[in-house]
Amino acid sequence: MNPNRAEFSTRDLIRLFGEDALITVDDTWSSRGISTDTRSIEPGNLFVALCGETTNGHHYLATVLERGAAGA
């Protein structure tokens, strides 16, 4: 059983991140699971880019979308 399969809708993301954090998302959009690690991204996941002392997740947006992420 994969624990990273919770479904998230546009409304869920607005509640979590605020409306200003979303770009070109409509009410029909959804994702299954969330990941902050490009190595574990699965088709349908939402990728949340984190910035740290040694890396910036925003540098990997194209990679996660190529791997089937529902959004980033």
PDB file with one MODEL, atoms N, CA, C and O in Angstrom:
MODEL        1
ATOM      1  N   MET A   1       0.838  -1.180   0.000  1.00  0.00           N
ATOM      2  CA  MET A   1       0.000   0.000   0.000  1.00  0.00           C
ATOM      3  C   MET A   1       0.884   1.245   0.000  1.00  0.00           C
ATOM      4  O   MET A   1       1.794   1.369   0.819  1.00  0.00           O
ATOM      5  N   ASN A   2       0.615   2.144  -0.903  1.00  0.00           N
ATOM      6  CA  ASN A   2       1.376   3.386  -0.993  1.00  0.00           C
ATOM      7  C   ASN A   2       0.661   4.468  -0.184  1.00  0.00           C
ATOM      8  O   ASN A   2      -0.461   4.846  -0.522  1.00  0.00           O
ATOM      9  N   PRO A   3       1.289   4.967   0.874  1.00  0.00           N
ATOM     10  CA  PRO A   3       0.626   5.964   1.716  1.00  0.00           C
ATOM     11  C   PRO A   3       0.546   7.342   1.081  1.00  0.00           C
ATOM     12  O   PRO A   3      -0.125   8.223   1.620  1.00  0.00           O
ATOM     13  N   ASN A   4       1.205   7.554  -0.044  1.00  0.00           N
ATOM     14  CA  ASN A   4       1.242   8.869  -0.680  1.00  0.00           C
ATOM     15  C   ASN A   4       0.202   8.960  -1.797  1.00  0.00           C
ATOM     16  O   ASN A   4       0.541   9.300  -2.930  1.00  0.00           O
ATOM     17  N   ARG A   5      -1.038   8.665  -1.493  1.00  0.00           N
ATOM     18  CA  ARG A   5      -2.103   8.678  -2.499  1.00  0.00           C
ATOM     19  C   ARG A   5      -3.303   9.533  -2.107  1.00  0.00           C
ATOM     20  O   ARG A   5      -4.347   9.454  -2.755  1.00  0.00           O
ATOM     21  N   ALA A   6      -3.179  10.341  -1.071  1.00  0.00           N
ATOM     22  CA  ALA A   6      -4.291  11.211  -0.686  1.00  0.00           C
ATOM     23  C   ALA A   6      -4.605  12.159  -1.829  1.00  0.00           C
ATOM     24  O   ALA A   6      -3.695  12.685  -2.469  1.00  0.00           O
ATOM     25  N   GLU A   7      -5.868  12.379  -2.088  1.00  0.00           N
ATOM     26  CA  GLU A   7      -6.268  13.262  -3.182  1.00  0.00           C
ATOM     27  C   GLU A   7      -6.424  14.685  -2.678  1.00  0.00           C
ATOM     28  O   GLU A   7      -6.919  14.921  -1.576  1.00  0.00           O
ATOM     29  N   PHE A   8      -5.992  15.634  -3.510  1.00  0.00           N
ATOM     30  CA  PHE A   8      -6.079  17.051  -3.201  1.00  0.00           C
ATOM     31  C   PHE A   8      -6.751  17.766  -4.357  1.00  0.00           C
ATOM     32  O   PHE A   8      -6.409  17.546  -5.519  1.00  0.00           O
ATOM     33  N   SER A   9      -7.705  18.621  -4.035  1.00  0.00           N
ATOM     34  CA  SER A   9      -8.397  19.415  -5.056  1.00  0.00           C
ATOM     35  C   SER A   9      -7.851  20.837  -5.049  1.00  0.00           C
ATOM     36  O   SER A   9      -7.031  21.197  -4.205  1.00  0.00           O
ATOM     37  N   THR A  10      -8.311  21.625  -5.986  1.00  0.00           N
ATOM     38  CA  THR A  10      -7.931  23.040  -6.036  1.00  0.00           C
ATOM     39  C   THR A  10      -8.300  23.729  -4.728  1.00  0.00           C
ATOM     40  O   THR A  10      -7.511  24.506  -4.190  1.00  0.00           O
ATOM     41  N   ARG A  11      -9.477  23.452  -4.221  1.00  0.00           N
ATOM     42  CA  ARG A  11      -9.917  24.079  -2.960  1.00  0.00           C
ATOM     43  C   ARG A  11      -9.025  23.694  -1.794  1.00  0.00           C
ATOM     44  O   ARG A  11      -8.735  24.520  -0.928  1.00  0.00           O
ATOM     45  N   ASP A  12      -8.585  22.430  -1.769  1.00  0.00           N
ATOM     46  CA  ASP A  12      -7.673  21.994  -0.708  1.00  0.00           C
ATOM     47  C   ASP A  12      -6.378  22.798  -0.753  1.00  0.00           C
ATOM     48  O   ASP A  12      -5.871  23.232   0.281  1.00  0.00           O
ATOM     49  N   LEU A  13      -5.850  22.992  -1.953  1.00  0.00           N
ATOM     50  CA  LEU A  13      -4.587  23.724  -2.088  1.00  0.00           C
ATOM     51  C   LEU A  13      -4.733  25.187  -1.717  1.00  0.00           C
ATOM     52  O   LEU A  13      -3.813  25.774  -1.148  1.00  0.00           O
ATOM     53  N   ILE A  14      -5.864  25.780  -2.027  1.00  0.00           N
ATOM     54  CA  ILE A  14      -6.103  27.173  -1.633  1.00  0.00           C
ATOM     55  C   ILE A  14      -6.117  27.284  -0.116  1.00  0.00           C
ATOM     56  O   ILE A  14      -5.567  28.229   0.450  1.00  0.00           O
ATOM     57  N   ARG A  15      -6.752  26.311   0.542  1.00  0.00           N
ATOM     58  CA  ARG A  15      -6.754  26.313   2.006  1.00  0.00           C
ATOM     59  C   ARG A  15      -5.344  26.144   2.572  1.00  0.00           C
ATOM     60  O   ARG A  15      -5.001  26.767   3.577  1.00  0.00           O
ATOM     61  N   LEU A  16      -4.532  25.313   1.937  1.00  0.00           N
ATOM     62  CA  LEU A  16      -3.180  25.048   2.433  1.00  0.00           C
ATOM     63  C   LEU A  16      -2.191  26.172   2.143  1.00  0.00           C
ATOM     64  O   LEU A  16      -1.430  26.582   3.020  1.00  0.00           O
ATOM     65  N   PHE A  17      -2.209  26.673   0.890  1.00  0.00           N
ATOM     66  CA  PHE A  17      -1.166  27.587   0.446  1.00  0.00           C
ATOM     67  C   PHE A  17      -1.637  29.011   0.186  1.00  0.00           C
ATOM     68  O   PHE A  17      -0.812  29.914   0.047  1.00  0.00           O
ATOM     69  N   GLY A  18      -2.933  29.226   0.120  1.00  0.00           N
ATOM     70  CA  GLY A  18      -3.468  30.542  -0.211  1.00  0.00           C
ATOM     71  C   GLY A  18      -3.680  30.678  -1.710  1.00  0.00           C
ATOM     72  O   GLY A  18      -2.978  30.054  -2.507  1.00  0.00           O
ATOM     73  N   GLU A  19      -4.635  31.483  -2.078  1.00  0.00           N
ATOM     74  CA  GLU A  19      -5.014  31.627  -3.481  1.00  0.00           C
ATOM     75  C   GLU A  19      -3.897  32.194  -4.338  1.00  0.00           C
ATOM     76  O   GLU A  19      -3.792  31.847  -5.515  1.00  0.00           O
ATOM     77  N   ASP A  20      -3.069  33.049  -3.781  1.00  0.00           N
ATOM     78  CA  ASP A  20      -1.990  33.664  -4.553  1.00  0.00           C
ATOM     79  C   ASP A  20      -0.896  32.676  -4.948  1.00  0.00           C
ATOM     80  O   ASP A  20      -0.106  32.963  -5.848  1.00  0.00           O
ATOM     81  N   ALA A  21      -0.836  31.524  -4.296  1.00  0.00           N
ATOM     82  CA  ALA A  21       0.201  30.543  -4.600  1.00  0.00           C
ATOM     83  C   ALA A  21      -0.129  29.700  -5.825  1.00  0.00           C
ATOM     84  O   ALA A  21       0.731  28.979  -6.330  1.00  0.00           O
ATOM     85  N   LEU A  22      -1.367  29.784  -6.307  1.00  0.00           N
ATOM     86  CA  LEU A  22      -1.782  28.944  -7.428  1.00  0.00           C
ATOM     87  C   LEU A  22      -1.826  29.737  -8.721  1.00  0.00           C
ATOM     88  O   LEU A  22      -2.316  30.866  -8.767  1.00  0.00           O
ATOM     89  N   ILE A  23      -1.310  29.126  -9.756  1.00  0.00           N
ATOM     90  CA  ILE A  23      -1.304  29.748 -11.080  1.00  0.00           C
ATOM     91  C   ILE A  23      -2.000  28.795 -12.051  1.00  0.00           C
ATOM     92  O   ILE A  23      -1.675  27.608 -12.096  1.00  0.00           O
ATOM     93  N   THR A  24      -2.941  29.302 -12.815  1.00  0.00           N
ATOM     94  CA  THR A  24      -3.675  28.558 -13.840  1.00  0.00           C
ATOM     95  C   THR A  24      -4.205  27.213 -13.359  1.00  0.00           C
ATOM     96  O   THR A  24      -3.961  26.181 -13.985  1.00  0.00           O
ATOM     97  N   VAL A  25      -4.919  27.232 -12.262  1.00  0.00           N
ATOM     98  CA  VAL A  25      -5.557  26.025 -11.742  1.00  0.00           C
ATOM     99  C   VAL A  25      -7.058  26.267 -11.733  1.00  0.00           C
ATOM    100  O   VAL A  25      -7.526  27.305 -11.266  1.00  0.00           O
ATOM    101  N   ASP A  26      -7.813  25.298 -12.254  1.00  0.00           N
ATOM    102  CA  ASP A  26      -9.266  25.442 -12.237  1.00  0.00           C
ATOM    103  C   ASP A  26      -9.877  24.426 -11.281  1.00  0.00           C
ATOM    104  O   ASP A  26      -9.161  23.626 -10.679  1.00  0.00           O
ATOM    105  N   ASP A  27     -11.173  24.455 -11.145  1.00  0.00           N
ATOM    106  CA  ASP A  27     -11.870  23.601 -10.182  1.00  0.00           C
ATOM    107  C   ASP A  27     -11.852  22.122 -10.545  1.00  0.00           C
ATOM    108  O   ASP A  27     -12.217  21.290  -9.715  1.00  0.00           O
ATOM    109  N   THR A  28     -11.439  21.770 -11.757  1.00  0.00           N
ATOM    110  CA  THR A  28     -11.414  20.357 -12.143  1.00  0.00           C
ATOM    111  C   THR A  28     -10.070  19.696 -11.841  1.00  0.00           C
ATOM    112  O   THR A  28      -9.945  18.477 -11.963  1.00  0.00           O
ATOM    113  N   TRP A  29      -9.073  20.474 -11.453  1.00  0.00           N
ATOM    114  CA  TRP A  29      -7.734  19.944 -11.196  1.00  0.00           C
ATOM    115  C   TRP A  29      -7.713  19.147  -9.906  1.00  0.00           C
ATOM    116  O   TRP A  29      -8.418  19.478  -8.952  1.00  0.00           O
ATOM    117  N   SER A  30      -6.902  18.093  -9.876  1.00  0.00           N
ATOM    118  CA  SER A  30      -6.674  17.351  -8.639  1.00  0.00           C
ATOM    119  C   SER A  30      -5.320  16.659  -8.718  1.00  0.00           C
ATOM    120  O   SER A  30      -4.748  16.511  -9.798  1.00  0.00           O
ATOM    121  N   SER A  31      -4.823  16.244  -7.584  1.00  0.00           N
ATOM    122  CA  SER A  31      -3.581  15.484  -7.540  1.00  0.00           C
ATOM    123  C   SER A  31      -3.755  14.335  -6.562  1.00  0.00           C
ATOM    124  O   SER A  31      -4.690  14.314  -5.761  1.00  0.00           O
ATOM    125  N   ARG A  32      -2.838  13.380  -6.642  1.00  0.00           N
ATOM    126  CA  ARG A  32      -2.832  12.238  -5.728  1.00  0.00           C
ATOM    127  C   ARG A  32      -1.474  12.197  -5.050  1.00  0.00           C
ATOM    128  O   ARG A  32      -0.490  11.763  -5.650  1.00  0.00           O
ATOM    129  N   GLY A  33      -1.415  12.639  -3.822  1.00  0.00           N
ATOM    130  CA  GLY A  33      -0.175  12.622  -3.069  1.00  0.00           C
ATOM    131  C   GLY A  33       0.654  13.878  -3.273  1.00  0.00           C
ATOM    132  O   GLY A  33       0.490  14.600  -4.257  1.00  0.00           O
ATOM    133  N   ILE A  34       1.535  14.119  -2.337  1.00  0.00           N
ATOM    134  CA  ILE A  34       2.424  15.275  -2.383  1.00  0.00           C
ATOM    135  C   ILE A  34       3.837  14.792  -2.141  1.00  0.00           C
ATOM    136  O   ILE A  34       4.070  13.901  -1.325  1.00  0.00           O
ATOM    137  N   SER A  35       4.788  15.391  -2.863  1.00  0.00           N
ATOM    138  CA  SER A  35       6.187  15.041  -2.662  1.00  0.00           C
ATOM    139  C   SER A  35       7.044  16.302  -2.686  1.00  0.00           C
ATOM    140  O   SER A  35       6.755  17.252  -3.413  1.00  0.00           O
ATOM    141  N   THR A  36       8.091  16.295  -1.888  1.00  0.00           N
ATOM    142  CA  THR A  36       9.088  17.366  -1.917  1.00  0.00           C
ATOM    143  C   THR A  36      10.407  16.838  -2.464  1.00  0.00           C
ATOM    144  O   THR A  36      11.397  17.568  -2.507  1.00  0.00           O
ATOM    145  N   ASP A  37      10.426  15.584  -2.878  1.00  0.00           N
ATOM    146  CA  ASP A  37      11.644  14.922  -3.344  1.00  0.00           C
ATOM    147  C   ASP A  37      11.461  14.479  -4.790  1.00  0.00           C
ATOM    148  O   ASP A  37      10.593  13.656  -5.082  1.00  0.00           O
ATOM    149  N   THR A  38      12.268  15.015  -5.690  1.00  0.00           N
ATOM    150  CA  THR A  38      12.144  14.670  -7.113  1.00  0.00           C
ATOM    151  C   THR A  38      12.403  13.193  -7.363  1.00  0.00           C
ATOM    152  O   THR A  38      11.907  12.636  -8.343  1.00  0.00           O
ATOM    153  N   ARG A  39      13.168  12.555  -6.498  1.00  0.00           N
ATOM    154  CA  ARG A  39      13.488  11.135  -6.693  1.00  0.00           C
ATOM    155  C   ARG A  39      12.305  10.228  -6.402  1.00  0.00           C
ATOM    156  O   ARG A  39      12.273   9.086  -6.862  1.00  0.00           O
ATOM    157  N   SER A  40      11.329  10.721  -5.643  1.00  0.00           N
ATOM    158  CA  SER A  40      10.193   9.871  -5.295  1.00  0.00           C
ATOM    159  C   SER A  40       8.891  10.334  -5.932  1.00  0.00           C
ATOM    160  O   SER A  40       7.824   9.818  -5.600  1.00  0.00           O
ATOM    161  N   ILE A  41       8.963  11.296  -6.837  1.00  0.00           N
ATOM    162  CA  ILE A  41       7.743  11.810  -7.464  1.00  0.00           C
ATOM    163  C   ILE A  41       7.076  10.703  -8.279  1.00  0.00           C
ATOM    164  O   ILE A  41       7.750   9.957  -8.989  1.00  0.00           O
ATOM    165  N   GLU A  42       5.782  10.604  -8.177  1.00  0.00           N
ATOM    166  CA  GLU A  42       5.008   9.624  -8.936  1.00  0.00           C
ATOM    167  C   GLU A  42       3.989  10.367  -9.785  1.00  0.00           C
ATOM    168  O   GLU A  42       3.578  11.474  -9.436  1.00  0.00           O
ATOM    169  N   PRO A  43       3.572   9.759 -10.914  1.00  0.00           N
ATOM    170  CA  PRO A  43       2.552  10.404 -11.737  1.00  0.00           C
ATOM    171  C   PRO A  43       1.336  10.775 -10.896  1.00  0.00           C
ATOM    172  O   PRO A  43       0.831   9.962 -10.122  1.00  0.00           O
ATOM    173  N   GLY A  44       0.877  12.005 -11.055  1.00  0.00           N
ATOM    174  CA  GLY A  44      -0.290  12.485 -10.324  1.00  0.00           C
ATOM    175  C   GLY A  44       0.036  13.206  -9.034  1.00  0.00           C
ATOM    176  O   GLY A  44      -0.838  13.851  -8.456  1.00  0.00           O
ATOM    177  N   ASN A  45       1.285  13.113  -8.562  1.00  0.00           N
ATOM    178  CA  ASN A  45       1.675  13.814  -7.331  1.00  0.00           C
ATOM    179  C   ASN A  45       1.778  15.310  -7.557  1.00  0.00           C
ATOM    180  O   ASN A  45       1.985  15.773  -8.679  1.00  0.00           O
ATOM    181  N   LEU A  46       1.633  16.051  -6.485  1.00  0.00           N
ATOM    182  CA  LEU A  46       1.917  17.480  -6.472  1.00  0.00           C
ATOM    183  C   LEU A  46       3.321  17.643  -5.899  1.00  0.00           C
ATOM    184  O   LEU A  46       3.614  17.110  -4.829  1.00  0.00           O
ATOM    185  N   PHE A  47       4.182  18.365  -6.588  1.00  0.00           N
ATOM    186  CA  PHE A  47       5.538  18.615  -6.107  1.00  0.00           C
ATOM    187  C   PHE A  47       5.572  19.968  -5.417  1.00  0.00           C
ATOM    188  O   PHE A  47       5.154  20.977  -5.985  1.00  0.00           O
ATOM    189  N   VAL A  48       6.076  19.983  -4.179  1.00  0.00           N
ATOM    190  CA  VAL A  48       6.247  21.221  -3.437  1.00  0.00           C
ATOM    191  C   VAL A  48       7.738  21.504  -3.375  1.00  0.00           C
ATOM    192  O   VAL A  48       8.493  20.777  -2.729  1.00  0.00           O
ATOM    193  N   ALA A  49       8.154  22.565  -4.050  1.00  0.00           N
ATOM    194  CA  ALA A  49       9.570  22.927  -4.114  1.00  0.00           C
ATOM    195  C   ALA A  49       9.994  23.612  -2.822  1.00  0.00           C
ATOM    196  O   ALA A  49       9.412  24.619  -2.418  1.00  0.00           O
ATOM    197  N   LEU A  50      11.001  23.061  -2.191  1.00  0.00           N
ATOM    198  CA  LEU A  50      11.537  23.626  -0.961  1.00  0.00           C
ATOM    199  C   LEU A  50      12.919  24.218  -1.236  1.00  0.00           C
ATOM    200  O   LEU A  50      13.661  23.719  -2.082  1.00  0.00           O
ATOM    201  N   CYS A  51      13.246  25.260  -0.530  1.00  0.00           N
ATOM    202  CA  CYS A  51      14.569  25.872  -0.629  1.00  0.00           C
ATOM    203  C   CYS A  51      15.309  25.628   0.675  1.00  0.00           C
ATOM    204  O   CYS A  51      14.775  25.862   1.759  1.00  0.00           O
ATOM    205  N   GLY A  52      16.544  25.154   0.561  1.00  0.00           N
ATOM    206  CA  GLY A  52      17.352  24.907   1.736  1.00  0.00           C
ATOM    207  C   GLY A  52      18.716  25.550   1.594  1.00  0.00           C
ATOM    208  O   GLY A  52      18.947  26.349   0.687  1.00  0.00           O
ATOM    209  N   GLU A  53      19.603  25.202   2.484  1.00  0.00           N
ATOM    210  CA  GLU A  53      20.945  25.771   2.460  1.00  0.00           C
ATOM    211  C   GLU A  53      21.754  25.289   1.269  1.00  0.00           C
ATOM    212  O   GLU A  53      22.610  26.019   0.770  1.00  0.00           O
ATOM    213  N   THR A  54      21.495  24.060   0.801  1.00  0.00           N
ATOM    214  CA  THR A  54      22.313  23.500  -0.265  1.00  0.00           C
ATOM    215  C   THR A  54      21.582  23.283  -1.581  1.00  0.00           C
ATOM    216  O   THR A  54      22.219  22.999  -2.594  1.00  0.00           O
ATOM    217  N   THR A  55      20.267  23.411  -1.589  1.00  0.00           N
ATOM    218  CA  THR A  55      19.538  23.159  -2.831  1.00  0.00           C
ATOM    219  C   THR A  55      18.288  24.027  -2.906  1.00  0.00           C
ATOM    220  O   THR A  55      17.828  24.571  -1.902  1.00  0.00           O
ATOM    221  N   ASN A  56      17.754  24.144  -4.107  1.00  0.00           N
ATOM    222  CA  ASN A  56      16.535  24.900  -4.357  1.00  0.00           C
ATOM    223  C   ASN A  56      15.629  24.032  -5.221  1.00  0.00           C
ATOM    224  O   ASN A  56      15.926  23.787  -6.390  1.00  0.00           O
ATOM    225  N   GLY A  57      14.535  23.572  -4.649  1.00  0.00           N
ATOM    226  CA  GLY A  57      13.624  22.692  -5.362  1.00  0.00           C
ATOM    227  C   GLY A  57      13.057  23.278  -6.639  1.00  0.00           C
ATOM    228  O   GLY A  57      12.616  22.536  -7.517  1.00  0.00           O
ATOM    229  N   HIS A  58      13.061  24.598  -6.760  1.00  0.00           N
ATOM    230  CA  HIS A  58      12.549  25.230  -7.978  1.00  0.00           C
ATOM    231  C   HIS A  58      13.395  24.881  -9.202  1.00  0.00           C
ATOM    232  O   HIS A  58      12.915  24.983 -10.331  1.00  0.00           O
ATOM    233  N   HIS A  59      14.634  24.475  -8.994  1.00  0.00           N
ATOM    234  CA  HIS A  59      15.505  24.090 -10.112  1.00  0.00           C
ATOM    235  C   HIS A  59      15.059  22.787 -10.764  1.00  0.00           C
ATOM    236  O   HIS A  59      15.525  22.453 -11.853  1.00  0.00           O
ATOM    237  N   TYR A  60      14.169  22.054 -10.119  1.00  0.00           N
ATOM    238  CA  TYR A  60      13.757  20.736 -10.590  1.00  0.00           C
ATOM    239  C   TYR A  60      12.322  20.691 -11.113  1.00  0.00           C
ATOM    240  O   TYR A  60      11.774  19.608 -11.320  1.00  0.00           O
ATOM    241  N   LEU A  61      11.718  21.839 -11.324  1.00  0.00           N
ATOM    242  CA  LEU A  61      10.319  21.863 -11.765  1.00  0.00           C
ATOM    243  C   LEU A  61      10.115  21.137 -13.088  1.00  0.00           C
ATOM    244  O   LEU A  61       9.172  20.356 -13.223  1.00  0.00           O
ATOM    245  N   ALA A  62      10.976  21.378 -14.057  1.00  0.00           N
ATOM    246  CA  ALA A  62      10.838  20.705 -15.358  1.00  0.00           C
ATOM    247  C   ALA A  62      10.954  19.192 -15.201  1.00  0.00           C
ATOM    248  O   ALA A  62      10.228  18.439 -15.850  1.00  0.00           O
ATOM    249  N   THR A  63      11.857  18.755 -14.351  1.00  0.00           N
ATOM    250  CA  THR A  63      12.071  17.308 -14.126  1.00  0.00           C
ATOM    251  C   THR A  63      10.821  16.656 -13.573  1.00  0.00           C
ATOM    252  O   THR A  63      10.405  15.613 -14.077  1.00  0.00           O
ATOM    253  N   VAL A  64      10.214  17.231 -12.559  1.00  0.00           N
ATOM    254  CA  VAL A  64       9.047  16.590 -11.954  1.00  0.00           C
ATOM    255  C   VAL A  64       7.852  16.589 -12.901  1.00  0.00           C
ATOM    256  O   VAL A  64       7.068  15.640 -12.913  1.00  0.00           O
ATOM    257  N   LEU A  65       7.713  17.646 -13.691  1.00  0.00           N
ATOM    258  CA  LEU A  65       6.618  17.659 -14.663  1.00  0.00           C
ATOM    259  C   LEU A  65       6.838  16.612 -15.741  1.00  0.00           C
ATOM    260  O   LEU A  65       5.880  15.985 -16.193  1.00  0.00           O
ATOM    261  N   GLU A  66       8.091  16.409 -16.165  1.00  0.00           N
ATOM    262  CA  GLU A  66       8.394  15.351 -17.136  1.00  0.00           C
ATOM    263  C   GLU A  66       8.095  13.975 -16.563  1.00  0.00           C
ATOM    264  O   GLU A  66       7.747  13.058 -17.308  1.00  0.00           O
ATOM    265  N   ARG A  67       8.225  13.816 -15.246  1.00  0.00           N
ATOM    266  CA  ARG A  67       7.973  12.538 -14.584  1.00  0.00           C
ATOM    267  C   ARG A  67       6.496  12.319 -14.260  1.00  0.00           C
ATOM    268  O   ARG A  67       6.132  11.312 -13.653  1.00  0.00           O
ATOM    269  N   GLY A  68       5.656  13.255 -14.662  1.00  0.00           N
ATOM    270  CA  GLY A  68       4.213  13.063 -14.517  1.00  0.00           C
ATOM    271  C   GLY A  68       3.554  13.752 -13.339  1.00  0.00           C
ATOM    272  O   GLY A  68       2.402  13.459 -13.019  1.00  0.00           O
ATOM    273  N   ALA A  69       4.267  14.666 -12.685  1.00  0.00           N
ATOM    274  CA  ALA A  69       3.646  15.390 -11.582  1.00  0.00           C
ATOM    275  C   ALA A  69       2.399  16.124 -12.082  1.00  0.00           C
ATOM    276  O   ALA A  69       2.369  16.627 -13.205  1.00  0.00           O
ATOM    277  N   ALA A  70       1.389  16.174 -11.243  1.00  0.00           N
ATOM    278  CA  ALA A  70       0.150  16.869 -11.609  1.00  0.00           C
ATOM    279  C   ALA A  70       0.332  18.375 -11.554  1.00  0.00           C
ATOM    280  O   ALA A  70      -0.429  19.121 -12.170  1.00  0.00           O
ATOM    281  N   GLY A  71       1.338  18.819 -10.818  1.00  0.00           N
ATOM    282  CA  GLY A  71       1.597  20.244 -10.690  1.00  0.00           C
ATOM    283  C   GLY A  71       2.763  20.454  -9.748  1.00  0.00           C
ATOM    284  O   GLY A  71       3.261  19.524  -9.115  1.00  0.00           O
ATOM    285  N   ALA A  72       3.177  21.691  -9.678  1.00  0.00           N
ATOM    286  CA  ALA A  72       4.317  22.021  -8.814  1.00  0.00           C
ATOM    287  C   ALA A  72       4.112  23.404  -8.221  1.00  0.00           C
ATOM    288  O   ALA A  72       4.954  23.881  -7.462  1.00  0.00           O
TER     289      ALA A  72
ENDMDL
END
